[in-house]
């Protein structure tokens, strides 16, 4: 065994060295500076910040601009068919602001004259650090509870898993320490109660409660949007406590015009000797674009802060992404993509738990889990809307399969347990057609229809059981700007659902959802008040695959779930400072909580989550610092929540404090940064449960992009600098004395090198 492991690590090290050599050899190659495609634009004269948002939405170019630079400035009007470069030059004329394209579809706006690289070339650029004003990503819609983690912020975070993607967001907690065990909680509510999509494809991944609900490779993510609580009608069905939307990369994110290129990255994590290698190739030619992207992760068991190995935490991840697109001269775009992620390794017997004392002697400590998630999406859209015609069509299929052995007590005198394979498969065939009716500076209305056909299946040698649900929805969402200082959004959707139980019994239900929200600039560009409300009808959720029972008694049927969400807050901005605060409340009624018992098919519970978040940030041209504090109180059936009762529902959170900072030294091409998370002790637990212990985690990084060859990146990180022994607050079982939770890794040094060529 030791020889095989050693040989494997040698092979990984050789691959890492080869990729680094490739990166160095590619040093002289640069990406095209900017997109030159011509689009018809209509941007009236207004505040620079508002004009940049309009520019971003009409061109698809992501804009990063320090609030301190744009404050108090007015833009010029831009009308007609122009390239992005020409349009931005005209828009910023006379403002004293300059811009620099930092990628194929991204630009940074600053005060003064942008620096040029040697030879007069425009450098590819450093990480954009001021993410207070990030615009242009198609995921950005401006909801009152919305925040978007864009390409530049993801580049800075360098995520290895979902927890890294949402680092620094105290209202988003990710339980579990391995990607296969991670579950996301927004305001304490588990993500299966949110509308979750990947490239517009609905995700239906409630397979096994000991696994995560949405295994995704963060290397593929271009941006992620979270609607915390209040979500719009076009977020999709089932947005009970909000929505999460992921968008993956395509060739246009790497190339601005005709050409071919590649991206290579290698990363080493010292805690577990984990090597992760990624390689992608892409090309564009006369309207066609193609991208292929693959990641391979291999590594050993990591150690917690106390120096003990955490069993079942080896890395064995294989993932791939393929996209093919064509844009006609008319502006009609067609794209098909396929994404697949596979995790196959020995895990704790219960994948999201370290160990439970008092279990039978015949029950093993670990077992193999094979997880395979796939997502195929066909999309039609227009890159240049014609009047009121701005359509989008999505047809998608997502599927998750989990295979793991089932263990039963020994029979007769045999001391060994009875074991046989168990398989859970959940899938969703879904789609939508919508059109955005634009009314110039006044706003837009998006209207459409969507559908899904979901199935949850479990099978082993003893029985085969399934539930099914189909849904047809119709919706409209208005996003209007009645006058300069006000943004108003409201929407309505109707859904009809057909549900089939494990016994073949059929039920159908229908309901309406509605939302309204708005923002008003009390002091333009300096003080904004915002508020929103939504009522959401969600139908009947499918049960978890591994607990379904052929003998379930549904009675008159499962009551459809519905929710009410409220949010209100203030945002103040002044000379680079941002101060914000918000309060929220979420009530979910008839949330399905089925168990294996015959009488529990229609078991439902009530979820209540309420709290507040405050944040303070300051951004300057080359850096930023942000601090956020959130207090989240979660109850289930009017009792303090616990992670067991809250399976697929909610979990206790309490008080979370985060600090994030970074600064770029442009003359050297060096960026340094840190993030801190402090989670306080939580004593408001359910009667009989243990208090939840707090923890403090500090992470540091330094990144180097040679000024002369900016397509190279070298990075060093120290994670869990203080070497704390802890489990994330959202990890299962910490309040139970018999449970050893799945601890996070102790201190780790992470080294990476990447190149584009």
C-alpha positions in Angstrom: 0.0 0.0 0.0 2.7 2.4 1.0 4.6 1.8 -2.3 1.4 2.4 -4.4 0.7 5.7 -2.4 4.3 6.8 -2.8 4.3 6.1 -6.5 1.0 8.0 -6.9 2.4 11.0 -5.2 5.5 10.9 -7.4 3.3 10.9 -10.5 1.3 13.8 -9.1 4.4 15.7 -8.3 5.7 15.1 -11.8 2.4 16.3 -13.3 2.6 19.4 -11.1 6.1 20.2 -12.2 5.1 19.7 -15.9 2.2 22.1 -15.5 4.5 24.7 -13.8 7.0 24.3 -16.7 4.2 24.8 -19.2 3.1 27.9 -17.3 6.7 29.3 -17.5 7.0 28.5 -21.1 3.7 30.3 -21.8 4.9 33.4 -20.2 5.2 35.6 -23.3 1.7 34.8 -24.5 -1.1 37.3 -23.6 -4.8 37.3 -24.0 -6.6 39.8 -26.3 -7.1 43.0 -24.5 -10.8 43.7 -25.1 -13.9 42.6 -27.0 -14.5 44.6 -30.2 -17.9 43.3 -31.0 -20.4 46.1 -31.9 -23.7 46.4 -30.1 -26.5 48.8 -30.3 -26.6 50.8 -27.0 -29.0 53.3 -25.4 -27.6 54.8 -22.2 -29.0 58.2 -21.2 -26.8 60.7 -19.3 -27.0 60.0 -15.6 -24.8 59.2 -12.6 -21.7 57.3 -13.5 -22.5 54.4 -11.2 -26.0 54.0 -12.8 -24.5 54.4 -16.3 -21.9 51.7 -15.7 -24.7 49.3 -14.6 -26.6 50.1 -17.8 -23.4 49.6 -19.9 -22.7 46.3 -18.2 -26.2 44.9 -18.7 -26.3 46.0 -22.4 -22.8 44.7 -23.3 -22.3 41.8 -21.0 -19.0 43.3 -19.9 -18.3 43.0 -16.1 -17.3 46.4 -14.6 -15.4 46.9 -11.4 -15.3 50.5 -10.1 -14.3 51.9 -6.7 -17.2 53.8 -5.2 -14.8 56.5 -4.2 -13.9 57.1 -7.8 -17.5 57.3 -9.3 -19.1 59.2 -6.5 -20.7 62.5 -7.5 -19.8 62.2 -11.2 -22.2 62.3 -14.2 -21.8 60.4 -17.4 -22.4 61.4 -21.0 -25.1 59.8 -23.1 -24.2 56.8 -25.3 -26.4 55.9 -28.3 -25.9 53.8 -31.4 -23.9 50.8 -32.6 -20.5 50.9 -30.9 -17.8 48.6 -29.6 -17.5 48.2 -25.9 -14.3 50.2 -25.9 -15.8 53.1 -27.9 -18.9 53.2 -25.8 -17.1 53.3 -22.5 -14.8 56.1 -23.8 -17.8 58.1 -24.8 -19.6 57.4 -21.5 -16.7 58.5 -19.3 -15.7 61.5 -21.4 -15.1 64.5 -19.1 -15.4 62.6 -15.9 -11.6 62.3 -15.2 -12.0 58.5 -15.1 -10.1 56.0 -17.1 -10.7 52.3 -17.8 -8.6 49.2 -18.5 -9.9 45.9 -19.9 -8.6 43.2 -17.6 -9.9 40.3 -19.5 -12.0 39.3 -22.5 -15.3 40.5 -20.8 -14.2 42.5 -17.8 -13.0 46.1 -17.3 -11.8 48.1 -14.3 -12.6 51.8 -14.0 -10.3 54.1 -12.0 -9.5 57.7 -11.5 -6.6 59.0 -13.6 -4.7 57.4 -16.4 -4.4 53.6 -16.5 -0.8 52.2 -16.4 0.5 50.5 -19.5 2.7 47.5 -19.6 6.1 47.4 -21.3 5.9 47.9 -25.0 2.6 49.7 -24.8 0.5 46.6 -24.3 -2.4 46.6 -21.9 -1.6 44.2 -19.0 -4.1 41.5 -18.3 -4.4 42.9 -14.8 -4.4 42.0 -11.2 -7.3 40.8 -9.1 -10.1 43.3 -8.9 -10.4 43.9 -5.2 -13.2 46.4 -4.8 -16.2 44.1 -5.1 -18.7 46.6 -3.7 -19.5 47.8 -7.2 -19.4 44.6 -9.4 -21.6 44.8 -12.4 -22.1 43.3 -15.8 -22.5 39.6 -14.9 -25.8 38.3 -16.3 -26.6 36.9 -12.9 -26.8 40.4 -11.5 -30.5 41.5 -11.3 -30.5 43.9 -8.4 -32.7 42.2 -5.9 -33.0 43.6 -2.4 -31.7 40.4 -0.8 -29.3 39.6 -3.7 -25.5 39.3 -3.6 -23.3 38.1 -6.4 -19.9 36.5 -6.1 -18.4 37.4 -9.5 -15.3 36.2 -11.4 -12.8 38.5 -9.8 -14.0 37.7 -6.3 -13.9 34.0 -7.0 -10.4 34.4 -8.4 -9.3 36.1 -5.2 -10.9 33.4 -3.0 -9.4 30.5 -5.1 -12.1 28.1 -3.9 -11.5 24.4 -3.3 -15.0 23.7 -2.3 -18.4 25.3 -1.6 -17.3 26.6 1.8 -14.6 28.7 0.0 -17.0 30.0 -2.6 -19.2 31.6 0.2 -16.4 32.6 2.5 -16.9 36.0 4.1 -20.7 35.8 3.9 -21.9 35.2 7.5 -25.5 34.4 6.6 -24.3 31.6 4.3 -22.9 28.6 6.2 -21.6 25.4 4.6 -21.7 22.3 6.8 -19.3 19.4 6.2 -15.6 19.3 5.5 -15.4 17.3 2.3 -17.2 18.3 -0.9 -19.4 15.1 -0.9 -20.7 16.0 2.6 -21.3 19.7 2.2 -24.7 21.3 2.5 -25.4 25.0 2.1 -27.6 27.0 4.5 -28.8 30.5 3.8 -30.1 32.3 6.9 -30.0 28.9 8.5 -32.4 27.3 6.0 -31.1 24.3 4.0 -30.6 24.7 0.3 -33.2 22.2 -0.8 -35.7 24.9 0.3 -34.3 27.3 -2.2 -34.4 27.3 -6.0 -31.0 26.1 -6.9 -29.8 26.1 -10.6 -26.6 25.5 -12.5 -26.6 27.3 -15.9 -30.3 27.6 -15.6 -30.9 23.9 -14.9 -32.9 23.0 -11.8 -31.1 20.8 -9.3 -33.0 18.0 -7.5 -30.4 16.4 -5.3 -32.1 15.2 -2.1 -30.7 11.7 -2.3 -29.1 10.7 1.0 -29.0 12.9 4.2 -25.5 11.8 4.9 -24.3 13.5 1.7 -24.2 17.0 0.3 -27.0 18.2 -1.8 -25.2 19.8 -4.8 -21.7 18.5 -5.6 -20.1 21.0 -7.9 -16.5 21.8 -8.9 -15.7 25.4 -7.9 -13.1 25.6 -10.7 -16.0 25.7 -13.2 -17.9 28.5 -11.5 -17.8 31.9 -13.2 -20.3 33.5 -10.8 -22.8 32.6 -8.1 -25.9 34.6 -7.1 -27.7 34.3 -3.8 -31.2 35.7 -3.2 -31.4 35.5 0.5 -35.0 35.2 1.5 -37.0 37.3 -1.0 -36.5 36.0 -4.5 -38.2 37.1 -7.8 -40.8 35.1 -9.7 -38.3 34.2 -12.5 -35.9 32.6 -10.0 -37.9 29.4 -10.6 -40.3 27.2 -8.7 -39.7 26.4 -5.1 -37.8 29.5 -4.0 -39.2 29.2 -0.5 -36.3 30.8 1.3 -34.6 32.3 -1.7 -32.5 31.1 -4.6 -28.9 30.1 -5.5 -27.8 30.3 -9.1 -24.4 29.2 -10.4 -23.1 30.1 -13.9 -20.2 28.1 -15.3 -17.4 29.4 -17.6 -17.3 29.3 -21.4 -14.8 30.2 -24.0 -15.9 33.8 -24.1 -14.5 34.3 -20.6 -11.0 33.6 -21.9 -11.1 34.9 -25.5 -12.5 38.1 -26.8 -12.3 37.2 -30.5 -11.2 34.5 -32.9 -8.4 32.4 -31.6 -7.4 29.4 -29.4 -6.0 29.1 -26.0 -5.5 27.0 -22.9 -5.4 27.3 -19.1 -3.5 25.1 -16.8 -3.4 25.1 -13.0 -1.8 22.9 -10.4 -2.3 23.1 -6.6 -0.8 21.3 -3.6 -2.3 21.2 -0.1 0.1 20.1 2.6 -2.6 18.8 4.9 -3.2 15.4 3.3 -0.7 15.8 0.4 -3.5 16.7 -1.9 -2.8 17.5 -5.6 -5.4 19.1 -7.7 -4.7 19.7 -11.4 -6.9 21.5 -13.9 -6.5 21.8 -17.6 -8.7 23.5 -20.2 -8.7 24.3 -23.9 -10.9 26.7 -25.7 -11.4 28.4 -29.1 -13.5 30.9 -31.0 -14.0 31.3 -34.7 -16.6 33.2 -36.7 -19.4 32.9 -34.2 -18.5 29.5 -32.9 -16.9 28.9 -29.4 -15.9 25.7 -27.6 -14.5 24.9 -24.2 -13.3 21.7 -22.5 -12.3 21.8 -18.9 -11.2 19.0 -16.6 -10.1 18.7 -13.0 -8.4 15.8 -11.2 -8.0 15.8 -7.4 -6.1 13.1 -5.5 -4.9 13.1 -1.9 -4.7 11.4 1.5 -6.5 11.8 4.8 -6.2 15.2 6.3 -5.6 16.0 10.0 -7.7 18.2 12.3 -6.1 21.0 14.4 -5.4 18.5 17.2 -3.2 16.5 14.9 -5.5 13.5 14.6 -6.4 12.1 11.2 -10.1 12.5 10.2 -11.1 9.1 8.8 -12.7 9.0 5.4 -11.5 12.4 4.2 -9.3 11.4 1.2 -9.6 13.4 -1.9 -10.7 11.5 -5.0 -12.4 13.9 -7.4 -12.8 13.8 -11.1 -14.8 16.5 -13.0 -15.3 17.8 -16.5 -17.1 20.6 -18.3 -17.8 20.9 -22.0 -19.5 23.8 -23.8 -20.2 24.4 -27.5 -21.8 27.7 -28.7 -22.7 29.5 -31.9 -23.8 33.1 -32.3 -25.4 34.0 -35.6 -24.8 37.4 -37.2 -28.4 38.2 -36.2 -27.4 38.0 -32.5 -29.2 34.6 -31.9 -27.0 32.4 -29.7 -27.3 28.7 -29.2 -25.3 26.8 -26.6 -25.1 23.3 -25.2 -23.1 22.3 -22.2 -22.4 19.1 -20.2 -20.9 19.1 -16.7 -20.1 16.1 -14.6 -18.5 15.6 -11.2 -17.6 12.3 -9.6 -16.4 11.6 -6.1 -15.4 8.0 -5.3 -13.7 7.2 -2.0 -13.9 5.6 1.4 -15.9 7.9 3.7 -17.2 7.8 7.3 -20.0 5.3 7.6 -22.3 8.3 7.8 -20.7 10.6 5.3 -21.4 13.8 7.2 -20.5 12.5 10.7 -17.1 11.6 12.1 -18.4 8.9 14.4 -21.3 8.0 16.7 -20.5 6.2 20.0 -22.7 3.3 21.2 -23.3 1.9 17.7 -23.3 -2.0 17.2 -19.9 -3.6 17.0 -20.7 -5.0 13.5 -21.2 -1.5 12.1 -18.0 -0.4 10.3 -16.3 3.0 10.8 -16.1 3.7 7.1 -17.6 2.6 3.8 -17.3 3.5 0.1 -19.5 6.2 -1.4 -19.7 6.7 -5.1 -21.3 10.0 -6.1 -21.9 11.0 -9.7 -23.7 14.3 -10.6 -24.4 15.3 -14.2 -25.9 18.4 -15.8 -26.7 18.9 -19.5 -28.2 22.2 -20.7 -29.3 23.6 -24.0 -29.8 27.4 -24.1 -31.0 29.8 -26.7 -30.7 33.6 -26.1 -30.1 36.8 -27.9 -26.9 38.9 -27.3 -28.5 41.9 -29.0 -32.1 42.4 -28.1 -34.4 43.8 -30.8 -36.9 46.2 -29.3 -39.2 44.2 -27.0 -37.7 40.9 -28.2 -35.1 39.5 -25.8 -35.9 35.8 -25.4 -34.2 33.0 -23.5 -35.0 29.3 -23.7 -33.5 26.6 -21.5 -33.9 22.8 -21.8 -32.0 20.8 -19.3 -31.5 17.5 -17.6 -29.7 17.0 -14.2 -29.0 13.7 -12.5 -27.3 12.6 -9.2 -26.5 9.0 -8.3 -25.2 7.7 -5.1 -24.0 4.1 -4.6 -23.0 2.8 -1.2 -23.2 -0.6 0.6 -26.1 -1.2 3.0 -25.2 -3.0 6.3 -27.7 -5.1 8.3 -27.3 -6.9 11.6 -25.7 -10.4 11.4 -27.9 -13.4 11.0 -27.6 -16.5 13.2 -24.1 -17.2 14.5 -22.3 -15.3 11.8 -20.5 -12.3 13.4 -20.3 -10.4 10.1 -23.1 -8.1 9.0 -25.3 -8.7 5.9 -24.2 -6.3 3.2 -25.5 -5.5 -0.3 -25.4 -2.5 -2.6 -27.9 0.4 -2.3 -28.4 3.0 -5.1 -30.2 6.3 -5.0 -30.9 8.2 -8.2 -32.6 11.6 -8.5 -33.1 13.5 -11.7 -34.9 16.5 -13.2 -35.9 17.2 -16.8 -36.7 20.9 -16.8 -36.9 24.0 -18.9 -38.3 27.4 -19.5 -39.0 30.0 -22.1 -39.1 33.6 -21.2 -38.8 37.0 -22.8 -37.5 40.2 -21.4 -39.6 43.2 -22.5 -37.3 46.2 -22.3 -38.6 49.7 -21.9 -35.4 51.7 -22.1 -34.4 53.6 -18.9 -37.8 52.9 -17.4 -37.0 49.2 -16.8 -38.2 45.8 -18.0 -40.7 43.0 -17.6 -39.7 39.4 -17.8 -42.5 36.9 -18.5 -42.4 33.2 -19.2 -43.3 29.6 -18.6 -41.3 26.9 -16.9 -41.7 23.2 -16.1 -40.0 20.3 -14.4 -40.4 16.6 -14.2 -38.5 15.2 -11.1 -38.0 11.7 -10.0 -36.4 10.2 -6.8 -35.6 6.4 -7.0 -34.0 4.0 -4.5 -33.2 0.4 -5.2 -31.4 -2.5 -3.6 -31.9 -6.3 -3.5 -35.0 -6.1 -1.3 -37.1 -3.4 -3.1 -37.4 -0.6 -5.6 -39.3 2.5 -4.6 -39.8 6.0 -6.1 -41.7 9.3 -5.9 -42.4 11.6 -8.8 -43.4 15.2 -9.3 -44.2 17.3 -12.3 -44.8 21.1 -12.3 -46.0 23.7 -14.8 -45.5 27.4 -13.9 -46.2 30.7 -15.5 -44.6 33.9 -14.2 -43.9 37.6 -14.8 -41.5 39.9 -13.0 -41.3 43.6 -13.4 -38.1 45.6 -12.7 -38.9 49.2 -13.1 -37.3 52.6 -12.5 -40.2 55.0 -12.1 -37.8 57.9 -11.5 -34.2 58.5 -11.0 -34.0 57.7 -7.3 -36.3 54.6 -7.2 -36.1 51.0 -8.3 -39.2 48.9 -8.0 -39.6 45.2 -8.6 -42.7 43.0 -8.3 -43.8 39.7 -9.7 -46.4 36.9 -9.7 -46.2 33.3 -10.6 -48.7 30.4 -10.7 -47.8 26.7 -10.4 -49.7 23.5 -10.8 -48.0 20.3 -9.6 -48.8 16.6 -10.1 -47.3 14.3 -7.4 -47.0 10.5 -7.4 -46.2 8.7 -4.1 -44.3 5.4 -3.6 -47.7 3.6 -3.5 -48.7 4.9 -6.9 -51.2 7.3 -5.4 -51.6 10.6 -7.3 -52.2 14.1 -6.0 -52.4 17.4 -7.7 -52.1 20.9 -6.2 -51.9 24.5 -7.4 -50.9 27.8 -5.9 -49.8 31.4 -6.4 -46.6 33.2 -5.4 -46.1 36.9 -5.3 -43.3 39.3 -4.4 -42.6 43.0 -4.2 -39.5 44.9 -3.3 -37.9 48.3 -3.9 -35.0 50.7 -3.3 -35.1 54.4 -2.8 -32.2 56.8 -2.7 -32.8 59.0 0.2 -29.5 60.8 -0.6 -28.5 59.9 -4.2 -25.3 57.9 -4.4 -25.0 58.1 -0.6 -28.0 56.6 1.3 -30.4 54.0 0.0 -33.3 52.3 1.8 -34.6 48.9 0.6 -37.3 46.5 1.5 -39.0 43.4 0.1 -41.7 40.8 0.7 -42.5 37.5 -0.9 -45.1 34.7 -0.5 -44.0 31.5 -2.2 -46.0 28.4 -2.9 -43.8 25.3 -3.4 -46.0 22.3 -3.9 -44.9 18.9 -2.4 -41.2 18.2 -2.2 -39.9 14.7 -3.0 -38.7 12.7 -0.1 -35.1 11.6 0.4 -34.4 8.5 -1.7 -32.7 6.4 1.0 -35.7 6.7 3.4 -38.6 6.1 1.1 -41.0 3.3 2.0 -43.2 1.3 -0.3 -45.7 1.0 2.6 -46.1 4.7 3.3 -49.6 5.9 4.1 -50.3 9.3 2.4 -53.8 9.7 3.6 -55.4 12.7 2.0 -51.9 13.7 0.7 -49.0 15.8 1.8 -49.9 19.4 2.4 -48.2 21.8 -0.1 -45.4 23.9 1.4 -45.5 27.7 1.4 -43.5 30.5 2.9 -43.4 34.2 3.7 -40.2 36.3 3.6 -39.5 39.8 4.7 -36.3 41.9 4.4 -35.5 45.6 5.1 -32.3 47.5 5.3 -30.2 50.6 4.6 -27.0 51.1 2.6 -24.8 54.1 3.1 -21.8 55.1 0.9 -19.3 57.9 1.2 -15.8 58.4 -0.2 -15.1 54.6 -0.4 -16.9 53.7 2.8 -19.9 51.4 2.8 -22.1 50.9 5.8 -25.1 48.6 5.5 -27.6 46.8 7.7 -30.6 44.6 7.2 -33.2 42.6 9.1 -35.0 39.5 7.8 -37.7 37.0 8.7 -38.5 33.7 7.0 -41.5 31.5 7.8 -41.9 28.2 6.0 -45.1 26.2 6.7 -45.7 22.5 5.8 -42.0 21.8 5.1 -42.0 18.1 4.3 -39.9 16.0 6.8 -40.7 12.4 5.9 -39.1 9.5 7.7 -39.0 5.8 7.0 -41.8 5.0 9.4 -45.0 4.0 7.6 -47.1 6.8 9.1 -44.5 9.6 8.4 -44.9 10.1 4.6 -46.9 13.2 5.1 -45.0 14.5 8.2 -44.5 18.3 7.9 -42.9 21.0 10.1 -42.7 24.7 10.4 -39.4 26.7 10.0 -38.8 30.1 11.4 -35.6 32.1 10.8 -35.0 35.7 11.8 -32.1 37.9 12.5 -30.0 40.8 11.1 -26.8 41.5 9.4 -24.6 44.6 9.6 -21.5 45.4 7.5 -18.8 48.0 7.2 -16.3 48.3 4.4 -13.8 50.6 2.9 -12.4 50.4 -0.6 -9.5 52.2 -2.2 -8.0 51.9 -5.7 -5.8 48.9 -4.9 -7.6 47.2 -2.1 -10.4 46.8 0.3 -11.4 45.7 3.8 -14.9 44.5 4.8 -16.4 43.4 8.1 -19.8 41.7 8.5 -21.7 40.5 11.5 -24.8 38.3 11.3 -27.1 37.0 14.0 -29.4 34.2 12.9 -32.0 32.5 15.1 -33.7 29.4 13.8 -36.7 27.5 15.2 -38.5 24.4 14.0 -42.1 23.9 15.2 -41.5 26.8 17.6 -38.6 25.0 19.3 -34.9 25.7 19.1 -33.6 24.0 15.9 -31.2 21.1 16.1 -29.3 19.5 13.2 -31.2 16.2 13.4 -34.8 17.5 13.4 -33.6 20.0 10.9 -32.4 17.4 8.3 -33.2 18.9 4.9 -34.9 21.8 6.8 -32.7 24.1 8.8 -29.9 24.2 11.4 -28.9 26.5 14.3 -26.5 29.3 13.4 -26.2 32.0 16.1 -23.7 34.9 15.8 -21.0 35.0 13.0 -18.4 37.7 12.4 -16.2 37.9 9.3 -13.4 40.2 8.1 -11.9 40.1 4.7 -9.1 42.3 3.3 -6.8 42.4 0.4 -4.3 44.9 -1.3 -2.5 44.9 -4.6 1.0 46.3 -5.0 0.7 47.1 -8.7 4.4 47.9 -9.3 5.3 44.4 -8.2 2.3 42.5 -9.3 1.7 41.2 -5.8 -1.6 40.9 -4.0 -1.8 40.0 -0.3 -5.0 39.3 1.7 -6.6 37.6 4.7 -10.0 36.5 5.9 -11.1 35.9 9.4 -14.2 34.1 10.7 -15.3 34.2 14.3 -18.3 32.1 15.4 -19.5 32.7 18.9 -20.6 30.0 21.4 -24.3 29.2 20.9 -26.2 28.3 24.1 -29.8 28.7 22.9 -30.0 25.1 22.0 -33.0 22.7 22.3 -33.6 21.3 25.8 -31.2 18.4 26.5 -28.7 19.3 23.8 -25.1 20.5 24.4 -24.1 24.2 23.7 -22.4 24.7 20.3 -18.7 25.7 20.7 -17.4 28.8 19.0 -14.2 29.0 17.0 -11.9 31.5 15.2 -10.3 30.8 11.8 -7.7 32.9 10.1 -6.6 32.4 6.5 -3.8 34.3 4.6 -2.7 34.4 1.0 -0.1 36.1 -1.2 -0.3 36.1 -5.0 2.2 37.1 -7.6 1.5 38.0 -11.2 4.7 39.0 -13.0 4.1 42.5 -14.5 5.8 41.5 -17.8 4.0 38.2 -18.1 0.7 38.7 -16.4 -0.9 35.5 -17.7 1.1 33.6 -15.1 -0.1 33.4 -11.5 1.7 32.0 -8.4 -0.1 31.8 -5.1 0.7 30.7 -1.6 -2.0 30.3 1.2 -2.0 29.4 4.8 -5.4 28.0 5.8 -6.5 27.8 9.5 -3.4 29.6 10.6 -4.2 29.1 14.3 -4.6 25.4 13.7 -8.0 25.3 15.4 -9.8 22.0 16.0 -13.4 22.8 15.0 -16.4 21.8 12.9 -18.2 24.4 10.9 -21.3 25.7 12.7 -23.6 24.1 10.1 -22.0 20.7 10.4 -24.3 17.9 11.7 -24.4 16.6 15.3 -22.3 19.0 17.4 -25.1 19.4 19.9 -25.3 15.7 20.6 -23.0 14.1 23.2 -22.7 10.8 21.3 -21.6 12.4 18.0 -18.0 13.2 17.0 -18.6 15.8 14.2 -16.7 15.9 10.9 -13.9 18.3 11.8 -12.4 20.8 9.4 -8.8 20.5 8.4 -6.1 21.9 10.7 -3.4 24.2 9.4 -2.5 23.8 5.8 -0.1 25.4 3.3 -1.6 25.6 -0.2 0.7 26.3 -3.2 -0.6 26.8 -6.7 0.6 27.9 -10.2 -1.5 28.7 -13.2 -1.0 30.0 -16.7 -3.1 31.1 -19.7 -1.6 30.7 -23.1 
